[in-house]
């Protein structure tokens, strides 16, 4: 077995783990009115609850920003 194959395999597993962490955290935030409200006032505290890797933490922070901003842009009153 080539050393590069092992590195690529480890990287793929880490990427899948990060992706699953991101999806799980965003789903939990989206499903919980309490977490959404807390994310609006103290996103750092919400991120700390999930104990995410650095990559996943940044992605979830970006997702939280999107969850908070999207309703403003896509509300029926602002459509036209």
C-alpha positions as CSV (number, residue, x, y, z in Angstrom):
1,X,0.0,0.0,0.0
2,X,1.2,3.4,-0.9
3,X,1.6,6.1,1.8
4,X,-0.4,8.6,-0.3
5,X,-3.4,6.3,-0.4
6,X,-3.5,6.2,3.4
7,X,-3.3,10.0,3.7
8,X,-6.1,10.4,1.1
9,X,-8.3,7.9,3.0
10,X,-7.7,9.7,6.3
11,X,-8.5,13.0,4.7
12,X,-11.7,11.7,3.2
13,X,-12.9,10.3,6.6
14,X,-12.1,13.6,8.3
15,X,-14.1,15.5,5.6
16,X,-17.1,13.2,6.0
17,X,-16.9,13.7,9.8
18,X,-16.7,17.5,9.5
19,X,-19.6,17.5,7.0
20,X,-21.8,15.3,9.3
21,X,-20.9,17.6,12.3
22,X,-22.0,20.6,10.3
23,X,-25.2,19.1,9.1
24,X,-26.1,17.8,12.6
25,X,-25.5,21.1,14.2
26,X,-27.4,23.1,11.7
27,X,-30.4,20.7,11.8
28,X,-30.5,21.0,15.6
29,X,-30.3,24.8,15.5
30,X,-33.0,25.0,12.8
31,X,-35.3,22.6,14.7
32,X,-35.0,24.3,18.0
33,X,-36.7,27.7,18.6
34,X,-34.6,28.1,21.7
35,X,-31.3,27.5,19.9
36,X,-32.3,29.8,17.1
37,X,-33.2,32.6,19.5
38,X,-29.9,32.1,21.4
39,X,-28.0,32.1,18.2
40,X,-29.4,35.5,17.4
41,X,-28.2,37.0,20.7
42,X,-25.1,34.8,21.5
43,X,-23.9,32.7,18.6
44,X,-20.6,32.0,20.3
45,X,-22.4,30.2,23.2
46,X,-24.4,28.1,20.7
47,X,-21.2,27.1,18.8
48,X,-19.5,26.1,22.1
49,X,-22.3,23.7,22.9
50,X,-21.6,21.6,19.9
51,X,-17.8,21.2,20.5
52,X,-17.1,21.4,16.7
53,X,-13.8,21.1,14.9
54,X,-12.3,24.4,13.5
55,X,-13.6,23.7,10.0
56,X,-17.1,22.7,11.2
57,X,-17.2,25.6,13.6
58,X,-16.6,28.1,10.9
59,X,-19.2,26.5,8.6
60,X,-21.8,26.4,11.3
61,X,-21.1,30.1,12.2
62,X,-21.7,30.9,8.5
63,X,-24.9,28.8,8.6
64,X,-26.1,30.6,11.7
65,X,-25.6,33.9,9.9
66,X,-27.6,32.6,6.9
67,X,-30.4,31.4,9.2
68,X,-30.6,34.8,10.8
69,X,-30.4,36.9,7.6
70,X,-32.5,34.7,5.3
71,X,-35.9,35.5,6.9
72,X,-35.3,39.2,6.3
73,X,-34.5,38.8,2.6
74,X,-37.2,36.2,1.9
75,X,-40.1,37.4,3.9
76,X,-43.3,38.0,1.9
77,X,-43.3,41.7,2.8
78,X,-39.9,42.2,1.2
79,X,-40.5,40.1,-1.9
80,X,-41.5,43.0,-4.2
